[in-house]
Amino acid sequence: MIRKSEPKDKIDVLKLHYMAGPNFHKYLWACDEQKVYKLLDRLYDTTDTFTSRDFFWVNDEDGIVKGAICLLPARDKKLLEHNIGEYMRDLTRIAGPVSIIRMMLHSSLNRYLPKCNDDELYIQALAVYPEYRGRRVSSALLAHAFAHARQMNLPKVSLLAETQNEHAISIYKKYGFSITQTIELAPKYRKYKLYGAHKMVASVG
C-alpha cells in the first residue's frame, strides 16, 4: 500500500531519504551523516520545505515501511528550497556556524545541476531498503508518482540520477524515463564522490 507519510514514519523516511543520495546529502548539508539526520529530523515536520513529510509517500505493507518517495511540483521546488532559510537558527544550533557557512558555499552546486520545468512532477528522492529490493516496491512507488502527476494535471515526471548509478538509471529507463540532459561536474567534486547527474523525464501519458 502506498500512503502519505505520517509522523510515526519519521525514522524510516529519514533513513530512506538519506539513502537516496548520501554523497549529495553530505556535501550540500556540509555535515557528517549523524548531523545530516538531525537536520532532516528538524525539517521533517515543517510544511513549507522540500524535506517536509507532506511530500513523502511510503510503501507500507502490514505496518512495515519498505520504501519511500518524495514528490514535489517542480514549479514550487525553488521556493521550497529557499524556505529552508526560515529555519536557519535551529539548523545552526544543530550543525554549528562553521557547517552553516560551508552549507551556503556548497549550495552553489545547485547552479550546475539540470533544472526542472513547471510542467513536471519532480521526484526529489526514491529509495527502498536493501532487503526489499527486487520485490516491486520501487515499481509501486513510481506508479504512484505517475498517478499523482495525473491528479495534479502535470504531463511529465522528472528526476535527477547520478551518472555513476547505472543500476538506478536502467530501472528508470524501464519505466519510460529517458535522459534529456547530462551535467558532468568539475574534477574538484570528485573527492566528494560526486561526478555528475542525468536529468531523466517521462511522459505521464
C-alpha positions, 0 to 999 in steps of 0.5 A, spaced: 500 500 500 502 506 498 500 512 503 502 519 505 507 519 510 505 520 517 509 522 523 510 515 526 514 514 519 519 519 521 525 514 522 524 510 516 523 516 511 529 519 514 533 513 513 530 512 506 531 519 504 538 519 506 539 513 502 537 516 496 543 520 495 548 520 501 554 523 497 549 529 495 546 529 502 553 530 505 556 535 501 550 540 500 548 539 508 556 540 509 555 535 515 557 528 517 551 523 516 549 523 524 548 531 523 545 530 516 539 526 520 538 531 525 537 536 520 532 532 516 529 530 523 528 538 524 525 539 517 521 533 517 515 536 520 515 543 517 510 544 511 513 549 507 520 545 505 522 540 500 524 535 506 517 536 509 513 529 510 507 532 506 511 530 500 513 523 502 509 517 500 511 510 503 510 503 501 507 500 507 505 493 507 502 490 514 505 496 518 512 495 515 515 501 511 519 498 505 520 504 501 519 511 500 518 517 495 518 524 495 514 528 490 514 535 489 511 540 483 517 542 480 514 549 479 514 550 487 521 546 488 525 553 488 521 556 493 521 550 497 528 550 497 529 557 499 524 556 505 529 552 508 532 559 510 526 560 515 529 555 519 536 557 519 537 558 527 535 551 529 539 548 523 545 552 526 544 550 533 544 543 530 550 543 525 554 549 528 556 556 524 562 553 521 557 547 517 552 553 516 557 557 512 560 551 508 552 549 507 551 556 503 558 555 499 556 548 497 549 550 495 552 553 489 552 546 486 545 547 485 547 552 479 550 546 475 545 541 476 539 540 470 533 544 472 526 542 472 520 545 468 513 547 471 510 542 467 513 536 471 512 532 477 519 532 480 521 526 484 526 529 489 528 522 492 526 514 491 529 509 495 527 502 498 531 498 503 536 493 501 532 487 503 526 489 499 529 490 493 527 486 487 520 485 490 516 491 486 516 496 491 520 501 487 515 499 481 509 501 486 512 507 488 513 510 481 506 508 479 504 512 484 508 518 482 505 517 475 498 517 478 499 523 482 502 527 476 495 525 473 491 528 479 495 534 479 494 535 471 502 535 470 504 531 463 511 529 465 515 526 471 522 528 472 528 526 476 535 527 477 540 520 477 547 520 478 551 518 472 555 513 476 548 509 478 547 505 472 543 500 476 538 506 478 538 509 471 536 502 467 530 501 472 528 508 470 529 507 463 524 501 464 519 505 466 519 510 460 524 515 463 529 517 458 535 522 459 534 529 456 540 532 459 547 530 462 551 535 467 558 532 468 561 536 474 568 539 475 574 534 477 574 538 484 567 534 486 570 528 485 573 527 492 566 528 494 564 522 490 560 526 486 561 526 478 555 528 475 547 527 474 542 525 468 536 529 468 531 523 466 523 525 464 517 521 462 511 522 459 505 521 464 501 519 458 
